[in-house]
Amino acid sequence: MNNTSQPFHKLLLSKIFVLIIFALAAACTSLPPVKTAPYVDINRYYGKWYVIASRPTSFEVGAHNATESYSPRPNSEIIDVDFRYRKDSFTGPEETIPQKAWIHDSKTNSHLKISLWWIPWSLDYLILHIAPDYSWTAVGVPNQDYLWIMSREPKMSDEQLQAIIKTVEEGGYSVKNVSRVPQE
């Protein structure tokens, strides 16, 4: 390395260091922690859920008949998650996004980690609320970018959906831009 390139490398390293500091500062000034359900009986949570409303990820935009099924993997602490939907219409091609999850907070079972098959890291999955009879649930993420309201049945009245949305909002979670997912 010659003497003229040393100042450039020092400048580059200092800029990278500053960017890292700003990223860490931004992460530290995020929203307050999201409240989750006090306790989830994971055995009752297993099974098929219909996505009734959401503030979706980019993968889910245009989803119709969206469902998530949770099942325990034999002899493992892994939970297999099968997310399925029809793309852009009720007759569109069926898309699937296989995932795996595991309980992150075993005291409440309401904070899971979830990993999509194509990424090497996990994401937080927070069960915000769940009906006492496990007929519906609301799920979010720490930064509140996404929200899913799911039911054991494919249909839900507008009144019930609005009541759930109000419950989620009263719990401190953003409900803006939540829309129904078409179910047939």
One Martini backbone bead per residue (centre of mass of N, CA, C, O) as a GRO file, in nm:
protein
  184
    1MET     BB    1   0.096   0.036   0.023
    2ASN     BB    2   0.057   0.358  -0.022
    3ASN     BB    3   0.041   0.681   0.107
    4THR     BB    4  -0.220   0.776  -0.059
    5SER     BB    5  -0.419   0.535   0.046
    6GLN     BB    6  -0.441   0.568   0.354
    7PRO     BB    7  -0.641   0.805   0.386
    8PHE     BB    8  -0.872   0.669   0.235
    9HIS     BB    9  -0.908   0.425   0.427
   10LYS     BB   10  -0.959   0.592   0.679
   11LEU     BB   11  -1.207   0.736   0.569
   12LEU     BB   12  -1.374   0.486   0.509
   13LEU     BB   13  -1.373   0.367   0.796
   14SER     BB   14  -1.503   0.615   0.933
   15LYS     BB   15  -1.768   0.603   0.772
   16ILE     BB   16  -1.851   0.322   0.859
   17PHE     BB   17  -1.855   0.381   1.160
   18VAL     BB   18  -2.074   0.602   1.149
   19LEU     BB   19  -2.295   0.425   1.026
   20ILE     BB   20  -2.307   0.227   1.260
   21ILE     BB   21  -2.384   0.430   1.478
   22PHE     BB   22  -2.648   0.525   1.344
   23ALA     BB   23  -2.784   0.248   1.336
   24LEU     BB   24  -2.776   0.200   1.644
   25ALA     BB   25  -2.931   0.454   1.725
   26ALA     BB   26  -3.189   0.389   1.570
   27ALA     BB   27  -3.246   0.122   1.722
   28CYS     BB   28  -3.262   0.262   2.012
   29THR     BB   29  -3.508   0.473   1.895
   30SER     BB   30  -3.742   0.305   1.904
   31LEU     BB   31  -3.998   0.162   1.988
   32PRO     BB   32  -4.162   0.040   2.214
   33PRO     BB   33  -4.236  -0.231   2.348
   34VAL     BB   34  -4.422  -0.502   2.271
   35LYS     BB   35  -4.714  -0.632   2.357
   36THR     BB   36  -4.812  -0.944   2.472
   37ALA     BB   37  -4.935  -1.215   2.541
   38PRO     BB   38  -4.931  -1.369   2.846
   39TYR     BB   39  -5.044  -1.653   2.710
   40VAL     BB   40  -4.961  -1.955   2.514
   41ASP     BB   41  -5.105  -2.243   2.396
   42ILE     BB   42  -4.942  -2.413   2.164
   43ASN     BB   43  -5.135  -2.655   2.118
   44ARG     BB   44  -5.377  -2.458   2.041
   45TYR     BB   45  -5.227  -2.306   1.804
   46TYR     BB   46  -5.230  -2.522   1.642
   47GLY     BB   47  -5.293  -2.510   1.300
   48LYS     BB   48  -5.542  -2.345   1.126
   49TRP     BB   49  -5.522  -2.022   0.964
   50TYR     BB   50  -5.696  -1.730   0.875
   51VAL     BB   51  -5.643  -1.450   0.686
   52ILE     BB   52  -5.828  -1.155   0.734
   53ALA     BB   53  -5.597  -0.941   0.812
   54SER     BB   54  -5.352  -0.682   0.694
   55ARG     BB   55  -5.004  -0.583   0.703
   56PRO     BB   56  -4.810  -0.665   0.458
   57THR     BB   57  -4.591  -0.813   0.292
   58SER     BB   58  -4.461  -0.827  -0.022
   59PHE     BB   59  -4.552  -1.131  -0.065
   60GLU     BB   60  -4.880  -1.072   0.012
   61VAL     BB   61  -4.959  -0.912  -0.212
   62GLY     BB   62  -5.268  -1.029  -0.336
   63ALA     BB   63  -5.390  -1.213  -0.139
   64HIS     BB   64  -5.575  -1.523  -0.137
   65ASN     BB   65  -5.662  -1.750   0.082
   66ALA     BB   66  -5.502  -1.716   0.342
   67THR     BB   67  -5.274  -1.939   0.519
   68GLU     BB   68  -5.183  -2.087   0.843
   69SER     BB   69  -4.977  -2.362   0.948
   70TYR     BB   70  -4.927  -2.538   1.257
   71SER     BB   71  -4.654  -2.770   1.345
   72PRO     BB   72  -4.502  -3.013   1.498
   73ARG     BB   73  -4.193  -3.142   1.517
   74PRO     BB   74  -4.069  -3.430   1.554
   75ASN     BB   75  -3.839  -3.436   1.797
   76SER     BB   76  -3.886  -3.112   1.838
   77GLU     BB   77  -3.886  -2.742   1.864
   78ILE     BB   78  -4.008  -2.724   1.595
   79ILE     BB   79  -4.213  -2.521   1.381
   80ASP     BB   80  -4.424  -2.568   1.128
   81VAL     BB   81  -4.481  -2.343   0.846
   82ASP     BB   82  -4.776  -2.296   0.633
   83PHE     BB   83  -4.789  -2.072   0.369
   84ARG     BB   84  -5.094  -1.983   0.187
   85TYR     BB   85  -5.187  -1.870  -0.153
   86ARG     BB   86  -5.351  -1.666  -0.382
   87LYS     BB   87  -5.264  -1.495  -0.668
   88ASP     BB   88  -5.478  -1.208  -0.717
   89SER     BB   89  -5.685  -1.460  -0.679
   90PHE     BB   90  -5.893  -1.736  -0.642
   91THR     BB   91  -5.745  -1.861  -0.927
   92GLY     BB   92  -5.473  -1.837  -0.870
   93PRO     BB   93  -5.177  -1.917  -0.796
   94GLU     BB   94  -5.018  -2.117  -0.576
   95GLU     BB   95  -4.858  -2.014  -0.284
   96THR     BB   96  -4.553  -2.082  -0.095
   97ILE     BB   97  -4.416  -2.039   0.254
   98PRO     BB   98  -4.178  -2.183   0.410
   99GLN     BB   99  -4.142  -2.243   0.768
  100LYS     BB  100  -3.978  -2.177   1.083
  101ALA     BB  101  -4.021  -2.229   1.438
  102TRP     BB  102  -3.969  -2.085   1.774
  103ILE     BB  103  -3.946  -2.050   2.104
  104HIS     BB  104  -3.829  -1.767   2.286
  105ASP     BB  105  -4.066  -1.744   2.516
  106SER     BB  106  -4.144  -1.983   2.761
  107LYS     BB  107  -4.331  -1.823   2.958
  108THR     BB  108  -4.554  -1.730   2.713
  109ASN     BB  109  -4.534  -1.812   2.394
  110SER     BB  110  -4.549  -1.505   2.235
  111HIS     BB  111  -4.239  -1.545   2.141
  112LEU     BB  112  -4.111  -1.586   1.828
  113LYS     BB  113  -3.920  -1.749   1.588
  114ILE     BB  114  -3.858  -1.690   1.234
  115SER     BB  115  -3.791  -1.885   0.928
  116LEU     BB  116  -3.701  -1.872   0.621
  117TRP     BB  117  -3.565  -2.085   0.392
  118TRP     BB  118  -3.370  -1.839   0.250
  119ILE     BB  119  -3.279  -1.751   0.540
  120PRO     BB  120  -3.026  -1.735   0.806
  121TRP     BB  121  -3.238  -1.580   0.973
  122SER     BB  122  -3.442  -1.434   1.221
  123LEU     BB  123  -3.771  -1.349   1.327
  124ASP     BB  124  -4.007  -1.176   1.483
  125TYR     BB  125  -4.296  -1.325   1.664
  126LEU     BB  126  -4.599  -1.171   1.780
  127ILE     BB  127  -4.839  -1.244   2.015
  128LEU     BB  128  -5.068  -1.013   2.107
  129HIS     BB  129  -5.343  -1.179   2.063
  130ILE     BB  130  -5.598  -1.402   2.216
  131ALA     BB  131  -5.849  -1.589   2.232
  132PRO     BB  132  -5.975  -1.787   2.475
  133ASP     BB  133  -6.075  -2.001   2.226
  134TYR     BB  134  -5.886  -1.974   1.969
  135SER     BB  135  -6.040  -1.810   1.717
  136TRP     BB  136  -5.822  -1.575   1.748
  137THR     BB  137  -5.552  -1.358   1.617
  138ALA     BB  138  -5.266  -1.139   1.682
  139VAL     BB  139  -4.987  -1.037   1.474
  140GLY     BB  140  -4.641  -0.925   1.510
  141VAL     BB  141  -4.383  -0.675   1.528
  142PRO     BB  142  -4.165  -0.466   1.680
  143ASN     BB  143  -4.192  -0.227   1.442
  144GLN     BB  144  -4.499  -0.247   1.319
  145ASP     BB  145  -4.514  -0.318   1.002
  146TYR     BB  146  -4.682  -0.576   1.083
  147LEU     BB  147  -5.013  -0.743   1.040
  148TRP     BB  148  -5.216  -1.015   1.181
  149ILE     BB  149  -5.544  -1.146   1.131
  150MET     BB  150  -5.675  -1.445   1.272
  151SER     BB  151  -5.869  -1.746   1.195
  152ARG     BB  152  -6.045  -2.051   1.204
  153GLU     BB  153  -6.214  -1.892   1.002
  154PRO     BB  154  -6.280  -1.743   0.684
  155LYS     BB  155  -6.493  -1.579   0.849
  156MET     BB  156  -6.573  -1.227   0.937
  157SER     BB  157  -6.701  -0.983   1.085
  158ASP     BB  158  -6.680  -0.648   1.098
  159GLU     BB  159  -6.725  -0.619   1.402
  160GLN     BB  160  -6.507  -0.816   1.497
  161LEU     BB  161  -6.269  -0.689   1.353
  162GLN     BB  162  -6.294  -0.408   1.488
  163ALA     BB  163  -6.253  -0.513   1.777
  164ILE     BB  164  -5.968  -0.623   1.732
  165ILE     BB  165  -5.837  -0.363   1.633
  166LYS     BB  166  -5.893  -0.210   1.894
  167THR     BB  167  -5.730  -0.395   2.080
  168VAL     BB  168  -5.459  -0.351   1.940
  169GLU     BB  169  -5.451  -0.042   1.975
  170GLU     BB  170  -5.480  -0.042   2.292
  171GLY     BB  171  -5.192  -0.204   2.303
  172GLY     BB  172  -4.998  -0.006   2.100
  173TYR     BB  173  -5.067  -0.090   1.807
  174SER     BB  174  -5.054  -0.047   1.483
  175VAL     BB  175  -5.351  -0.005   1.239
  176LYS     BB  176  -5.255   0.104   0.992
  177ASN     BB  177  -5.331  -0.028   0.683
  178VAL     BB  178  -5.555  -0.227   0.731
  179SER     BB  179  -5.666  -0.521   0.549
  180ARG     BB  180  -5.843  -0.729   0.384
  181VAL     BB  181  -5.852  -1.071   0.314
  182PRO     BB  182  -5.949  -1.264   0.077
  183GLN     BB  183  -6.224  -1.492   0.134
  184GLU     BB  184  -6.390  -1.824   0.033
   0.00000   0.00000   0.00000
